[in-house]
């Protein structure tokens, strides 16, 4: 069995979905945080925690954002997953380097 290589990740940390919402999406939609929270049917504080990058996008929030933006939940979950995976990879880099890659006989 041959090893399958995935392209090497860049040193840059992926953008948090909250930054995209804060900098691109809400301004493009002409929505304030309060109005967006009202439309999403969440508290302003819950939305603000995501926009401030203190909280991640949960599956439930991804459904709400996908509906509001018309782009579906997969985009928002994918952005969050990419962000979380890269942060974990950076945090565990030294430990991961010590784990040997197994090969089938």
C-alpha positions, 0 to 999 in steps of 0.5 A: 500500500502506498502512502497518500500525500496531501498537499502541505498546509501553509504556515498561515492560520486559516481565517476564522468564520467569525472574521469572514462574517464580521468583515465581509458578510454582514457589511455586504448584507447591510446588517448590524450585529443586532439585526443579524442576531434577530434574523438568526434567532440567537442572542446578540451575545452568541453572535458577537462571540463568533464575530470576536472569534471567541466561539466557533460555528456549531452545526446549529449555527451553521444551519442558521448562517447558511439559511440567512446567507443562502449558501448552506451550512456546509460552507460554515462548517467547513470553514470552522473545521479547517480553522480548528484542524490547522490550529490543532496541527500547529499546537501538536506539531512536535508530538505529531512528528514523533508518531511514525506512519504505519504501512500495510504489510 
